[in-house]
Amino acid sequence: MDLKNIKKIAFQGAKGAYSDLACRTVFPTLKTVPCDSFEDAFTTVTEKKADLAMIPIDNTIAGRVADVHHLMPNGNLYIIGEHFQPICHALLGIKGAKIEDLKHVHSHVHAIPQCRKIIQRLGLKAHIHADTAGAAEDIANRKDPKHGAIASDLAAEIYNLEILEHHIQDEHHNTTRFLILGPQPEIPDEDIPTITSLIFGVRNIPAALYKCLGGFATNNLSLSKLESYVDPNFQAARFFCDIEGHPDSNSFKLALEELGFYATDVKFLGAYPAHPFRANNNKGTSIN
């Protein structure tokens, strides 16, 4: 990716959110643009108020984060990269506060259960916020030593808060996968390990999904993600899948041709380099 003409990247949340941290980790030279919703992050790029967007899609503890099946088909953006961000929660308080002062803790609905042990140990009352950074900003404005927040070190820096304890999450494998989105596809060279993402529906015939996936199996392509969705009437099923393969390879073309016999509305979402996290953590969990 050529960053010479790229200046801004949009994310959902307030400054200091983990999405902001992920953007700064991957693109330290870009200005991050906070957005109120995932839809707003998409719109910010399509209206050229930002060059890229980054959204979380999965978390190893919380599961699905953003509804990509809803956002991607009509979002007019393409997946051009992925990033796996370790989530290291910190317990924050106002300047001068001590951990024994705390009576309340504020954070996102997913962060609270990820830190149950310290919340129980300190006997804190939990309060839910729209995001972790918003919780940090709230306690900074309260200026009350009895109120703390669970958020990132970046949020502590932005909102001038004290880090009372580092790495407070119960599970230290806590990782979020982010997708990097752009207005045009950027397909990598064929010799680079590649993930290709698709969304498709299935025809109303027996064993439709089995038949859709058969082409990937016979062409030796693994699926690293397969997720199903239903329409509002619980009638038609659609599937989001990540395939470990390059769209220009002969095996992929053959698999896609076979998919076309049984699937409906196949939409290409993007092809992008596989993040090194995959190779470093490959434990044979692909769907073959």
C-alpha contacts under 8 A as a table, 3 or more apart, distances in Angstrom:
res1	aa1	res2	aa2	distance
1	M	186	E	7.81
2	D	5	N	7.38
2	D	6	I	7.76
3	L	6	I	4.96
3	L	7	K	7.77
6	I	30	L	7.37
6	I	51	D	5.89
6	I	52	L	7.92
7	K	29	T	7.89
7	K	30	L	5.21
7	K	31	K	6.24
7	K	50	A	7.41
7	K	51	D	6.66
8	K	30	L	5.23
8	K	31	K	4.68
8	K	32	T	5.79
8	K	33	V	6.74
8	K	49	K	7.94
8	K	50	A	4.88
8	K	51	D	5.47
8	K	52	L	6.68
9	I	23	C	7.14
9	I	30	L	6.58
9	I	31	K	6.33
9	I	32	T	5.05
9	I	33	V	5.90
9	I	50	A	5.50
9	I	51	D	5.84
9	I	52	L	4.62
9	I	53	A	5.12
9	I	54	M	7.14
10	A	32	T	5.82
10	A	33	V	4.46
10	A	34	P	5.98
10	A	35	C	6.82
10	A	41	A	5.47
10	A	44	T	6.91
10	A	45	V	7.33
10	A	50	A	6.11
10	A	51	D	7.84
10	A	52	L	6.21
10	A	53	A	4.43
10	A	54	M	6.39
11	F	19	S	6.09
11	F	20	D	6.48
11	F	23	C	7.75
11	F	32	T	7.26
11	F	33	V	6.21
11	F	34	P	5.34
11	F	35	C	5.85
11	F	38	F	7.39
11	F	41	A	5.64
11	F	53	A	5.80
11	F	54	M	5.46
11	F	55	I	6.26
12	Q	19	S	6.87
12	Q	34	P	5.83
12	Q	35	C	4.70
12	Q	36	D	5.79
12	Q	37	S	5.29
12	Q	38	F	5.43
12	Q	40	D	7.66
12	Q	41	A	6.13
12	Q	55	I	7.02
13	G	17	A	6.03
13	G	19	S	7.24
13	G	20	D	7.71
13	G	34	P	5.69
13	G	35	C	5.73
13	G	36	D	5.83
13	G	37	S	7.10
13	G	131	D	6.42
13	G	133	A	7.44
13	G	134	G	7.81
14	A	17	A	5.73
14	A	20	D	7.77
14	A	34	P	5.55
14	A	35	C	7.23
14	A	36	D	7.73
14	A	131	D	7.41
14	A	133	A	5.66
14	A	134	G	6.02
15	K	20	D	6.13
15	K	34	P	6.20
15	K	133	A	6.46
15	K	155	A	7.26
15	K	158	I	7.60
16	G	19	S	7.94
16	G	20	D	5.69
16	G	21	L	6.48
16	G	133	A	5.21
16	G	152	S	6.92
16	G	154	L	5.27
16	G	155	A	4.15
16	G	156	A	7.88
16	G	158	I	6.55
17	A	20	D	5.11
17	A	21	L	6.38
17	A	131	D	6.95
17	A	132	T	5.95
17	A	133	A	4.70
17	A	134	G	7.87
17	A	151	A	7.47
17	A	152	S	7.02
17	A	154	L	7.81
17	A	155	A	6.72
18	Y	21	L	4.81
18	Y	22	A	6.08
18	Y	87	I	7.47
18	Y	132	T	7.81
18	Y	133	A	7.98
18	Y	152	S	6.75
19	S	22	A	5.00
19	S	23	C	6.22
19	S	54	M	7.20
19	S	55	I	6.94
19	S	56	P	7.08
20	D	23	C	5.13
20	D	24	R	6.27
20	D	32	T	6.69
20	D	34	P	7.66
21	L	24	R	5.15
21	L	25	T	6.06
21	L	154	L	6.91
22	A	25	T	5.02
22	A	26	V	6.30
22	A	83	H	7.70
22	A	85	Q	6.23
22	A	178	F	7.85
23	C	26	V	5.45
23	C	27	F	5.72
23	C	28	P	7.38
23	C	32	T	6.93
23	C	54	M	6.78
24	R	27	F	5.07
24	R	28	P	4.53
24	R	29	T	7.59
24	R	30	L	7.31
24	R	32	T	7.39
25	T	28	P	5.79
26	V	83	H	7.64
27	F	30	L	5.61
33	V	50	A	7.40
34	P	41	A	7.89
35	C	38	F	7.35
35	C	40	D	5.78
35	C	41	A	5.60
36	D	40	D	6.34
36	D	41	A	7.79
37	S	40	D	5.07
37	S	41	A	6.47
38	F	41	A	5.07
38	F	42	F	6.49
38	F	55	I	7.15
38	F	66	A	7.66
38	F	71	L	7.95
39	E	42	F	5.16
39	E	43	T	6.24
39	E	71	L	6.98
40	D	43	T	4.95
40	D	44	T	5.99
41	A	44	T	5.13
41	A	45	V	6.70
41	A	53	A	6.25
42	F	45	V	5.45
42	F	46	T	6.35
42	F	53	A	6.77
42	F	75	G	6.40
42	F	77	L	7.37
43	T	46	T	4.98
43	T	47	E	5.83
43	T	75	G	7.86
44	T	47	E	5.36
44	T	48	K	6.22
44	T	49	K	5.07
44	T	50	A	5.69
45	V	48	K	4.88
45	V	49	K	5.77
45	V	50	A	4.81
45	V	51	D	5.64
45	V	52	L	6.01
45	V	53	A	6.70
45	V	182	G	7.43
45	V	183	P	7.16
46	T	49	K	7.69
46	T	76	N	7.24
46	T	77	L	7.55
46	T	183	P	6.79
47	E	50	A	7.78
48	K	51	D	6.31
50	A	53	A	7.47
51	D	182	G	6.86
51	D	183	P	7.82
52	L	180	I	7.01
52	L	181	L	5.62
52	L	182	G	4.97
52	L	183	P	7.56
53	A	180	I	5.86
53	A	181	L	5.07
53	A	182	G	6.70
54	M	178	F	6.34
54	M	179	L	5.54
54	M	180	I	4.54
54	M	181	L	6.03
55	I	66	A	7.34
55	I	178	F	5.36
55	I	179	L	5.46
55	I	180	I	6.83
55	I	181	L	8.00
56	P	59	N	7.90
56	P	65	V	6.12
56	P	66	A	6.20
56	P	176	T	6.55
56	P	177	R	5.78
56	P	178	F	4.16
56	P	179	L	6.31
57	I	64	R	5.98
57	I	65	V	4.96
57	I	66	A	5.03
57	I	67	D	7.51
57	I	68	V	7.14
57	I	176	T	7.41
57	I	177	R	5.82
57	I	178	F	5.67
57	I	179	L	6.81
58	D	62	A	7.54
58	D	63	G	5.32
58	D	64	R	4.58
58	D	65	V	5.24
58	D	66	A	7.48
58	D	176	T	5.66
58	D	177	R	5.27
58	D	178	F	7.38
59	N	62	A	5.25
59	N	63	G	4.84
59	N	64	R	6.44
59	N	65	V	6.78
59	N	174	N	7.13
59	N	175	T	5.69
59	N	176	T	4.27
59	N	177	R	6.31
60	T	63	G	5.89
60	T	173	H	7.37
60	T	174	N	5.70
60	T	175	T	5.55
60	T	176	T	6.50
61	I	114	Q	7.73
61	I	174	N	6.28
61	I	175	T	7.82
62	A	65	V	7.36
62	A	110	H	6.47
64	R	67	D	7.51
67	D	70	H	5.52
67	D	71	L	6.40
68	V	71	L	4.89
68	V	72	M	5.48
69	H	72	M	5.88
69	H	73	P	6.76
69	H	199	I	7.27
69	H	229	Y	7.55
69	H	239	F	7.95
69	H	240	F	6.63
70	H	73	P	6.62
70	H	74	N	7.70
71	L	74	N	6.34
71	L	75	G	5.61
72	M	75	G	4.91
72	M	76	N	7.08
72	M	77	L	6.89
72	M	78	Y	7.80
72	M	269	L	7.16
73	P	76	N	7.23
73	P	199	I	7.91
73	P	267	K	7.27
73	P	269	L	7.86
76	N	183	P	6.78
77	L	181	L	6.03
77	L	182	G	5.45
77	L	183	P	4.76
77	L	184	Q	6.72
77	L	269	L	7.90
78	Y	181	L	5.37
78	Y	182	G	5.41
78	Y	183	P	6.13
78	Y	184	Q	6.03
78	Y	185	P	5.39
78	Y	269	L	5.38
78	Y	270	G	5.19
79	I	82	E	7.88
79	I	179	L	6.37
79	I	180	I	5.75
79	I	181	L	4.61
79	I	182	G	6.54
79	I	185	P	6.93
79	I	197	S	7.90
79	I	269	L	6.00
79	I	270	G	4.60
79	I	271	A	6.72
79	I	272	Y	7.00
80	I	179	L	7.68
80	I	180	I	5.69
80	I	181	L	5.62
80	I	182	G	6.38
80	I	185	P	6.21
80	I	186	E	5.63
80	I	187	I	7.39
80	I	270	G	6.17
80	I	271	A	6.39
80	I	272	Y	5.09
80	I	273	P	7.98
81	G	179	L	5.97
81	G	180	I	4.83
81	G	181	L	7.11
81	G	271	A	7.89
81	G	272	Y	5.09
81	G	273	P	6.32
81	G	274	A	7.84
82	E	177	R	7.01
82	E	178	F	5.57
82	E	179	L	4.56
82	E	180	I	5.64
82	E	272	Y	7.50
82	E	273	P	7.66
82	E	274	A	7.26
82	E	275	H	6.28
83	H	177	R	5.74
83	H	178	F	5.07
83	H	179	L	6.51
83	H	180	I	7.61
83	H	275	H	6.41
84	F	175	T	6.47
84	F	176	T	5.66
84	F	177	R	4.47
84	F	178	F	6.20
84	F	275	H	7.53
84	F	277	F	6.70
85	Q	175	T	5.51
85	Q	176	T	5.24
85	Q	177	R	6.32
85	Q	178	F	7.45
86	P	173	H	7.44
86	P	174	N	6.06
86	P	175	T	4.34
86	P	176	T	6.45
87	I	174	N	5.50
87	I	175	T	5.39
87	I	176	T	6.89
88	C	152	S	6.76
88	C	166	H	7.68
88	C	167	H	5.33
88	C	168	I	7.42
88	C	169	Q	6.78
88	C	172	H	7.77
88	C	174	N	7.59
89	H	111	A	7.92
89	H	150	I	6.18
89	H	151	A	5.50
89	H	152	S	5.55
89	H	153	D	7.78
89	H	166	H	6.77
89	H	167	H	5.32
89	H	168	I	5.62
89	H	169	Q	5.75
90	A	150	I	5.62
90	A	151	A	5.54
90	A	152	S	5.74
90	A	153	D	6.47
90	A	163	I	6.58
90	A	164	L	7.47
90	A	165	E	5.79
90	A	166	H	4.61
90	A	167	H	5.60
90	A	168	I	5.81
90	A	169	Q	7.99
91	L	148	G	6.81
91	L	149	A	5.82
91	L	150	I	4.87
91	L	151	A	6.74
91	L	163	I	5.99
91	L	164	L	5.47
91	L	165	E	5.21
91	L	166	H	6.58
91	L	168	I	6.94
92	L	136	A	7.38
92	L	148	G	5.40
92	L	149	A	5.06
92	L	150	I	6.18
92	L	151	A	7.06
92	L	156	A	6.71
92	L	161	L	6.23
92	L	162	E	5.53
92	L	163	I	4.70
92	L	164	L	5.51
92	L	165	E	7.34
93	G	97	A	5.85
93	G	98	K	7.59
93	G	99	I	7.88
93	G	139	I	7.36
93	G	140	A	7.85
93	G	145	P	6.56
93	G	147	H	6.80
93	G	148	G	4.63
93	G	149	A	6.57
93	G	161	L	5.73
93	G	162	E	5.14
93	G	163	I	6.55
93	G	164	L	6.51
94	I	97	A	5.54
94	I	139	I	7.12
94	I	140	A	6.07
94	I	143	K	6.22
94	I	144	D	7.10
94	I	145	P	6.06
94	I	148	G	7.43
94	I	160	N	7.62
94	I	161	L	4.92
94	I	162	E	5.58
95	K	160	N	7.37
95	K	161	L	5.58
95	K	162	E	5.14
96	G	145	P	7.90
96	G	162	E	7.28
97	A	101	D	6.59
97	A	145	P	5.13
97	A	162	E	7.36
98	K	101	D	5.33
98	K	102	L	7.34
98	K	145	P	7.49
98	K	164	L	6.94
99	I	102	L	5.73
99	I	164	L	6.02
100	E	122	L	7.79
101	D	145	P	6.04
101	D	146	K	5.31
102	L	105	V	7.55
102	L	122	L	7.87
102	L	124	L	7.09
102	L	145	P	6.42
102	L	146	K	4.15
102	L	147	H	5.66
102	L	148	G	6.38
103	K	122	L	7.99
103	K	123	G	7.21
103	K	124	L	5.04
103	K	125	K	6.38
103	K	146	K	5.05
103	K	147	H	6.22
103	K	148	G	7.97
104	H	124	L	5.03
104	H	125	K	4.67
104	H	126	A	5.97
104	H	127	H	7.36
104	H	146	K	6.19
104	H	147	H	4.78
104	H	148	G	6.13
105	V	119	I	7.84
105	V	124	L	6.18
105	V	125	K	6.08
105	V	126	A	4.95
105	V	127	H	6.14
105	V	147	H	5.82
105	V	148	G	4.71
105	V	149	A	5.10
105	V	150	I	6.98
106	H	112	I	7.94
106	H	126	A	5.88
106	H	127	H	4.70
106	H	128	I	5.97
106	H	129	H	6.68
106	H	132	T	7.85
106	H	135	A	5.47
106	H	136	A	7.61
106	H	139	I	7.92
106	H	147	H	7.49
106	H	148	G	6.21
106	H	149	A	4.54
106	H	150	I	6.31
107	S	111	A	6.18
107	S	112	I	6.15
107	S	126	A	7.78
107	S	127	H	6.53
107	S	128	I	5.42
107	S	129	H	5.33
107	S	130	A	7.78
107	S	131	D	6.42
107	S	132	T	4.84
107	S	133	A	7.95
107	S	134	G	7.88
107	S	135	A	5.23
107	S	136	A	7.69
107	S	149	A	5.78
107	S	150	I	5.31
107	S	151	A	6.93
108	H	111	A	5.18
108	H	112	I	6.40
108	H	128	I	5.52
108	H	129	H	4.96
108	H	130	A	5.76
108	H	131	D	4.62
108	H	132	T	5.05
108	H	135	A	7.46
109	V	112	I	5.80
109	V	113	P	7.45
109	V	128	I	5.57
109	V	129	H	6.84
109	V	130	A	7.60
109	V	131	D	7.82
110	H	113	P	6.07
110	H	114	Q	6.61
111	A	114	Q	5.04
111	A	115	C	6.56
111	A	132	T	7.51
111	A	150	I	7.05
112	I	115	C	5.53
112	I	116	R	6.61
112	I	126	A	7.13
112	I	128	I	7.74
112	I	150	I	7.56
113	P	116	R	5.21
114	Q	169	Q	5.57
114	Q	170	D	5.85
114	Q	171	E	7.28
115	C	118	I	5.99
115	C	119	I	6.46
115	C	168	I	6.17
115	C	169	Q	4.67
115	C	170	D	5.37
116	R	119	I	5.13
116	R	120	Q	6.02
116	R	169	Q	7.96
116	R	170	D	6.93
117	K	120	Q	5.25
117	K	121	R	6.02
117	K	170	D	6.46
118	I	121	R	4.84
118	I	122	L	6.02
118	I	168	I	6.78
119	I	122	L	5.39
119	I	123	G	5.83
119	I	124	L	5.29
119	I	125	K	7.72
119	I	126	A	7.79
120	Q	123	G	4.89
120	Q	124	L	6.62
129	H	132	T	6.99
129	H	134	G	6.81
129	H	135	A	5.84
130	A	134	G	6.69
130	A	135	A	7.71
131	D	134	G	5.32
131	D	135	A	6.46
132	T	135	A	5.12
132	T	136	A	6.38
132	T	149	A	7.57
132	T	150	I	6.44
132	T	151	A	4.96
132	T	152	S	7.64
133	A	136	A	4.97
133	A	137	E	6.21
133	A	151	A	6.18
133	A	152	S	7.63
133	A	155	A	5.77
134	G	137	E	5.05
134	G	138	D	6.11
135	A	138	D	5.02
135	A	139	I	6.44
135	A	149	A	5.96
135	A	150	I	7.61
135	A	151	A	7.67
136	A	139	I	5.46
136	A	140	A	6.26
136	A	148	G	7.73
136	A	149	A	5.45
136	A	150	I	7.37
136	A	151	A	6.59
136	A	155	A	6.51
136	A	156	A	7.23
136	A	159	Y	6.92
136	A	161	L	7.93
137	E	140	A	5.05
137	E	141	N	6.30
137	E	159	Y	6.00
138	D	141	N	5.19
138	D	142	R	6.23
139	I	142	R	4.82
139	I	143	K	6.26
139	I	144	D	7.10
139	I	147	H	6.22
139	I	148	G	6.35
139	I	149	A	6.91
140	A	143	K	5.54
140	A	159	Y	6.36
140	A	160	N	7.43
140	A	161	L	6.80
142	R	147	H	7.97
144	D	147	H	5.77
145	P	148	G	7.29
151	A	155	A	6.33
151	A	156	A	7.59
152	S	155	A	5.18
152	S	156	A	6.62
153	D	156	A	5.03
153	D	157	E	6.39
153	D	163	I	7.36
154	L	157	E	5.09
154	L	158	I	6.22
155	A	158	I	5.07
155	A	159	Y	5.98
155	A	161	L	7.90
156	A	159	Y	5.44
156	A	160	N	5.63
156	A	161	L	4.64
156	A	162	E	6.47
156	A	163	I	6.71
157	E	160	N	5.25
157	E	161	L	6.56
158	I	161	L	7.94
163	I	166	H	6.93
165	E	168	I	6.79
169	Q	172	H	6.50
169	Q	174	N	7.88
171	E	174	N	5.94
182	G	185	P	6.99
185	P	270	G	5.98
185	P	271	A	7.35
186	E	270	G	7.62
186	E	271	A	7.07
186	E	272	Y	7.03
187	I	270	G	7.41
187	I	271	A	5.30
187	I	272	Y	5.91
188	P	192	I	6.62
188	P	194	T	7.29
188	P	271	A	7.16
188	P	272	Y	5.99
188	P	273	P	6.38
189	D	192	I	5.70
190	E	193	P	7.68
190	E	194	T	7.80
190	E	246	H	6.23
190	E	248	D	7.16
190	E	249	S	7.33
192	I	273	P	6.52
193	P	244	E	7.66
193	P	245	G	7.20
193	P	246	H	7.60
193	P	273	P	5.89
193	P	274	A	5.62
194	T	244	E	6.09
194	T	245	G	5.44
194	T	246	H	5.42
194	T	271	A	6.57
194	T	272	Y	5.52
194	T	273	P	4.57
194	T	274	A	5.03
195	I	242	D	6.22
195	I	243	I	5.55
195	I	244	E	4.82
195	I	245	G	5.73
195	I	246	H	6.78
195	I	271	A	5.62
195	I	272	Y	5.55
195	I	273	P	6.22
195	I	274	A	5.56
196	T	242	D	5.65
196	T	243	I	5.15
196	T	244	E	6.56
196	T	245	G	6.29
196	T	246	H	6.46
196	T	247	P	6.64
196	T	269	L	7.59
196	T	270	G	5.85
196	T	271	A	4.23
196	T	272	Y	6.61
197	S	240	F	7.35
197	S	241	C	5.69
197	S	242	D	4.49
197	S	243	I	6.24
197	S	268	F	6.47
197	S	269	L	5.29
197	S	270	G	5.56
197	S	271	A	6.40
198	L	240	F	5.90
198	L	241	C	5.50
198	L	242	D	6.67
198	L	266	V	6.89
198	L	267	K	5.62
198	L	268	F	4.87
198	L	269	L	5.38
198	L	270	G	7.49
199	I	238	R	6.99
199	I	239	F	5.53
199	I	240	F	4.53
199	I	241	C	6.44
199	I	265	D	7.81
199	I	266	V	5.80
199	I	267	K	5.24
199	I	268	F	6.83
199	I	269	L	7.24
200	F	238	R	5.56
200	F	239	F	5.45
200	F	240	F	6.83
200	F	263	A	6.24
200	F	264	T	5.92
200	F	265	D	5.45
200	F	266	V	4.28
200	F	267	K	6.26
201	G	236	A	7.32
201	G	237	A	5.91
201	G	238	R	4.20
201	G	239	F	6.23
201	G	263	A	5.48
201	G	264	T	4.72
201	G	265	D	5.93
201	G	266	V	6.89
202	V	208	A	6.05
202	V	209	L	6.47
202	V	212	C	7.65
202	V	236	A	7.52
202	V	237	A	6.38
202	V	238	R	6.57
202	V	262	Y	6.35
202	V	263	A	4.49
202	V	264	T	5.59
203	R	208	A	6.19
203	R	262	Y	5.92
203	R	263	A	5.81
203	R	264	T	6.42
204	N	208	A	6.99
205	I	208	A	5.50
207	A	210	Y	5.22
207	A	211	K	6.24
208	A	211	K	5.19
208	A	212	C	6.15
208	A	262	Y	6.30
208	A	263	A	7.76
209	L	212	C	4.89
209	L	213	L	6.19
209	L	262	Y	7.96
210	Y	213	L	5.35
210	Y	214	G	6.12
211	K	214	G	5.06
211	K	215	G	7.53
211	K	259	L	7.64
211	K	262	Y	6.64
212	C	215	G	6.68
212	C	258	E	7.17
212	C	259	L	4.86
212	C	260	G	7.88
212	C	261	F	7.83
212	C	262	Y	5.64
212	C	263	A	6.27
213	L	216	F	5.52
213	L	217	A	6.67
213	L	259	L	7.03
214	G	217	A	5.16
214	G	218	T	6.19
214	G	255	A	7.98
214	G	258	E	7.90
214	G	259	L	7.98
215	G	218	T	5.25
215	G	219	N	6.10
215	G	254	L	7.19
215	G	255	A	4.32
215	G	256	L	7.22
215	G	258	E	5.46
215	G	259	L	6.40
216	F	219	N	5.22
216	F	220	N	6.17
216	F	221	L	4.96
216	F	222	S	6.88
216	F	252	F	7.53
216	F	255	A	5.14
216	F	256	L	7.97
216	F	288	N	7.88
217	A	220	N	5.14
217	A	221	L	5.85
217	A	222	S	7.10
217	A	288	N	5.99
218	T	221	L	7.74
218	T	255	A	7.84
219	N	251	S	5.35
219	N	252	F	7.29
219	N	254	L	7.30
219	N	255	A	6.33
220	N	251	S	7.60
220	N	288	N	7.71
221	L	243	I	6.87
221	L	244	E	6.21
221	L	245	G	6.40
221	L	251	S	7.67
221	L	252	F	7.50
221	L	288	N	6.97
222	S	243	I	5.94
222	S	244	E	5.47
222	S	245	G	7.75
222	S	286	S	5.91
222	S	287	I	5.65
222	S	288	N	4.72
223	L	226	L	6.85
223	L	241	C	6.82
223	L	242	D	5.68
223	L	243	I	4.48
223	L	244	E	6.03
223	L	286	S	5.66
223	L	287	I	4.78
223	L	288	N	6.22
224	S	241	C	7.54
224	S	242	D	5.56
224	S	243	I	6.10
224	S	244	E	6.72
224	S	285	T	7.36
224	S	286	S	4.68
224	S	287	I	5.89
225	K	240	F	7.58
225	K	241	C	5.16
225	K	242	D	4.96
225	K	243	I	7.34
225	K	286	S	7.58
225	K	287	I	7.37
226	L	239	F	6.66
226	L	240	F	5.73
226	L	241	C	4.45
226	L	242	D	6.76
227	E	239	F	5.49
227	E	240	F	5.20
227	E	241	C	6.45
228	S	237	A	6.67
228	S	238	R	5.73
228	S	239	F	4.50
228	S	240	F	6.49
229	Y	237	A	5.67
229	Y	238	R	5.18
229	Y	239	F	6.16
230	V	233	N	7.68
230	V	234	F	5.33
230	V	235	Q	6.66
230	V	236	A	5.70
230	V	237	A	4.62
230	V	238	R	6.18
231	D	234	F	5.24
231	D	235	Q	6.20
231	D	236	A	5.66
231	D	237	A	6.74
231	D	238	R	7.96
232	P	235	Q	7.77
233	N	236	A	7.82
234	F	237	A	7.72
245	G	249	S	7.53
245	G	252	F	6.64
246	H	249	S	5.50
246	H	252	F	6.65
246	H	271	A	7.11
247	P	252	F	5.59
247	P	253	K	6.72
247	P	271	A	7.13
248	D	252	F	6.84
248	D	253	K	6.80
249	S	252	F	5.33
249	S	253	K	6.37
250	N	253	K	5.13
250	N	254	L	6.25
251	S	254	L	5.21
251	S	255	A	6.21
252	F	255	A	5.03
252	F	256	L	6.06
253	K	256	L	5.09
253	K	257	E	6.14
254	L	257	E	5.08
254	L	258	E	6.39
255	A	258	E	5.20
255	A	259	L	6.13
256	L	259	L	4.87
256	L	260	G	6.25
257	E	260	G	5.23
257	E	261	F	7.18
258	E	261	F	5.58
258	E	262	Y	7.50
259	L	262	Y	5.71
259	L	263	A	5.75
260	G	263	A	5.33
260	G	264	T	7.18
260	G	266	V	7.67
263	A	266	V	6.78
274	A	278	R	6.97
275	H	278	R	5.89
275	H	279	A	7.75
276	P	279	A	5.40
276	P	280	N	6.28
277	F	280	N	5.09
277	F	281	N	5.98
278	R	281	N	5.31
278	R	282	N	5.62
279	A	282	N	5.22
282	N	285	T	7.17
